[in-house]
Structure formats: structure tokens, C-alpha cells
């Protein structure tokens, strides 16, 4: 189980639904309503903000977007 799955399981159901909804929107290309920003210094890597939570996405070698990580903003960027 990766860190994203562990983080998601620890959240309350309401927060889980918001995170899953944002991931679904991102992966289906509906980026209009999302608070997205590219991460500086990293190519094809974006973060999505949901309150104090950040979800990090990156594009793999095959051109598909994947969820890399999610955590609170004060922790996610420290892991690099």
C-alpha cells in the first residue's frame, strides 16, 4: 500500500469523498474547477489543493497521469 492509500484511509469519509472526487476530475481531464499548480523544478508534475491537503500528480513514461502522493501541506513538500 502506498502513502496515498494510507493517507486516504486515515481521513474522515467527507474528506475521502473530496479527495477521490478531485482525483477523478484530474484523471478525466476536467481541470477547470481544480486548484492546480505545476511544481517548480519538476517536469510534468502538478499539485492539487483541497484546503490544507495537497495531492501530487505526475505523468509517467507512457503519458498517463498517476497520483504520486497526498498529505497536509506542511508535510508533503518535506518528503520531496
Backbone bond lengths (Angstrom), bond angles and torsions (degrees), N, CA, C in turn:
res aa  C-N    CA-C-N  psi(-1)  N-CA   C-N-CA  omega(-1)  CA-C   N-CA-C  phi
1 X - - - 1.446 - - 1.529 108.38 -
2 X 1.334 116.78 129.01 1.458 119.47 -178.57 1.532 111.08 -85.08
3 X 1.324 115.60 174.42 1.463 120.81 -175.56 1.523 111.64 -62.97
4 X 1.332 118.06 -37.06 1.466 120.92 179.05 1.531 110.50 -59.26
5 X 1.319 117.54 -47.17 1.466 121.01 -179.52 1.521 111.42 -63.71
6 X 1.327 117.36 -41.16 1.459 120.86 178.33 1.524 110.86 -63.38
7 X 1.328 115.94 -44.27 1.460 120.96 179.33 1.528 110.18 -61.13
8 X 1.321 116.79 -46.05 1.461 121.64 -178.35 1.527 111.45 -61.10
9 X 1.310 117.58 -42.13 1.468 121.67 -179.23 1.527 112.42 -64.75
10 X 1.334 117.26 -29.16 1.464 120.98 -178.46 1.529 113.04 -78.93
11 X 1.328 118.29 -10.12 1.460 121.74 -175.59 1.521 111.32 -87.24
12 X 1.320 114.96 158.26 1.458 121.10 175.09 1.522 108.64 -68.91
13 X 1.335 117.64 153.56 1.466 120.93 -176.92 1.534 114.48 -53.20
14 X 1.318 117.56 -38.64 1.469 120.45 179.87 1.530 110.99 -62.97
15 X 1.321 116.63 -43.19 1.470 121.44 178.66 1.521 109.69 -69.14
16 X 1.326 117.75 -39.38 1.464 120.96 176.92 1.525 110.92 -56.74
17 X 1.331 116.77 -44.55 1.466 120.43 179.78 1.525 111.67 -63.33
18 X 1.327 117.07 -39.19 1.470 120.05 178.77 1.528 111.10 -65.46
19 X 1.331 116.56 -42.15 1.466 120.90 179.82 1.530 110.16 -66.03
20 X 1.311 117.09 -47.98 1.469 120.81 -179.68 1.524 110.46 -62.32
21 X 1.324 117.31 -39.15 1.458 121.03 177.56 1.524 112.01 -62.52
22 X 1.330 116.82 -42.89 1.460 120.96 179.03 1.524 111.24 -66.24
23 X 1.322 117.04 -41.56 1.465 120.68 178.08 1.523 110.01 -63.11
24 X 1.326 116.63 -43.92 1.457 121.12 178.42 1.528 111.34 -60.90
25 X 1.324 116.47 -45.52 1.472 120.35 177.58 1.520 111.14 -58.87
26 X 1.326 116.42 -47.90 1.462 121.10 -177.78 1.526 111.00 -61.00
27 X 1.314 116.35 -49.93 1.459 120.33 -175.43 1.525 112.65 -68.62
28 X 1.335 117.48 -20.48 1.463 121.30 177.36 1.529 112.47 -97.02
29 X 1.332 116.66 8.51 1.458 120.82 173.86 1.517 115.57 77.74
30 X 1.317 118.39 14.64 1.465 121.58 178.03 1.524 108.42 -97.38
31 X 1.325 116.16 76.51 1.458 122.45 -172.27 1.519 113.41 -89.22
32 X 1.327 118.79 -5.74 1.460 121.76 -172.45 1.525 114.01 -58.50
33 X 1.314 117.54 -43.26 1.468 121.23 -175.27 1.522 114.03 -91.32
34 X 1.318 117.48 2.36 1.464 120.99 -177.14 1.529 111.10 -95.59
35 X 1.320 115.58 146.81 1.461 121.85 175.39 1.529 107.11 -89.92
36 X 1.334 116.03 88.49 1.467 122.30 -175.95 1.515 111.09 -108.82
37 X 1.310 115.24 145.50 1.466 122.03 172.26 1.516 108.03 -146.78
38 X 1.334 117.09 141.85 1.464 118.75 174.18 1.531 109.25 -71.60
39 X 1.312 116.93 145.70 1.461 121.08 176.77 1.515 108.67 -83.89
40 X 1.305 115.97 128.14 1.458 119.67 -178.54 1.523 110.34 -68.46
41 X 1.313 115.07 140.00 1.450 121.15 178.53 1.521 114.11 83.26
42 X 1.322 117.36 -0.98 1.466 120.50 -179.61 1.518 108.37 -129.67
43 X 1.309 115.81 125.76 1.457 121.56 -177.64 1.532 110.80 -81.02
44 X 1.339 116.51 138.22 1.466 122.70 178.75 1.525 113.04 54.47
45 X 1.325 116.71 38.43 1.455 121.69 179.19 1.524 108.82 -129.53
46 X 1.322 116.08 127.84 1.457 122.30 -178.59 1.512 110.00 -126.96
47 X 1.332 114.64 157.42 1.448 119.99 172.31 1.522 107.73 -119.52
48 X 1.315 115.26 145.21 1.451 122.99 176.29 1.522 106.71 -115.57
49 X 1.332 116.31 128.86 1.460 120.86 -178.23 1.525 110.00 -99.05
50 X 1.321 116.09 130.86 1.458 123.36 171.84 1.524 105.98 -131.07
51 X 1.309 116.85 91.26 1.462 121.22 -174.91 1.518 109.63 63.44
52 X 1.326 117.25 -122.55 1.467 121.64 178.18 1.524 112.74 -89.66
53 X 1.318 117.19 0.03 1.460 121.68 -178.21 1.520 109.83 -96.20
54 X 1.336 115.60 139.50 1.456 121.66 176.32 1.526 108.46 -121.08
55 X 1.342 114.76 135.39 1.458 121.65 175.65 1.521 106.50 -115.08
56 X 1.322 117.95 129.65 1.456 122.17 -177.49 1.531 109.12 -107.62
57 X 1.327 115.11 128.74 1.464 123.17 178.59 1.517 108.94 -118.21
58 X 1.312 117.13 148.19 1.456 121.17 173.74 1.525 108.64 -142.86
59 X 1.323 114.51 158.05 1.458 120.13 178.37 1.516 108.11 -96.31
60 X 1.330 117.47 127.73 1.458 120.68 -179.11 1.528 111.20 -83.91
61 X 1.322 117.79 -177.84 1.461 122.93 -176.09 1.528 112.74 -62.59
62 X 1.318 116.92 -26.47 1.461 121.32 -177.66 1.525 111.87 -87.84
63 X 1.328 117.34 -2.26 1.454 121.33 178.01 1.513 114.96 90.99
64 X 1.322 117.78 7.63 1.462 121.70 179.10 1.524 109.73 -94.76
65 X 1.319 115.98 145.43 1.461 120.99 175.69 1.518 108.94 -83.54
66 X 1.327 116.21 138.60 1.462 121.46 176.73 1.523 109.34 -132.10
67 X 1.319 115.72 153.10 1.462 121.89 175.31 1.520 107.20 -83.81
68 X 1.313 115.66 121.93 1.459 120.75 -178.66 1.521 110.96 -90.05
69 X 1.339 116.32 -45.43 1.457 119.67 -172.63 1.522 109.72 -164.69
70 X 1.312 116.04 164.66 1.461 123.10 172.37 1.516 107.88 -153.28
71 X 1.308 115.22 142.11 1.462 120.74 177.61 1.513 107.79 -173.95
72 X 1.334 115.85 179.07 1.453 120.27 175.76 1.522 109.27 -72.72
73 X 1.325 116.08 152.51 1.467 120.33 -170.58 1.521 113.13 -60.15
74 X 1.318 118.33 -32.10 1.457 120.22 -178.65 1.531 112.92 -75.00
75 X 1.342 117.85 -10.14 1.456 121.04 -178.54 1.522 113.63 -111.87
76 X 1.313 117.80 -34.18 1.470 120.67 -169.44 1.519 113.01 -65.46
77 X 1.300 117.75 -39.61 1.457 120.15 -175.90 1.531 112.46 -77.23
78 X 1.331 117.36 -18.25 1.466 121.14 178.67 1.522 112.12 -73.12
79 X 1.336 116.95 -25.80 1.464 120.61 -179.45 1.510 111.75 -76.32
80 X 1.341 117.22 -23.60 1.463 120.67 178.02 1.445 111.27 77.22
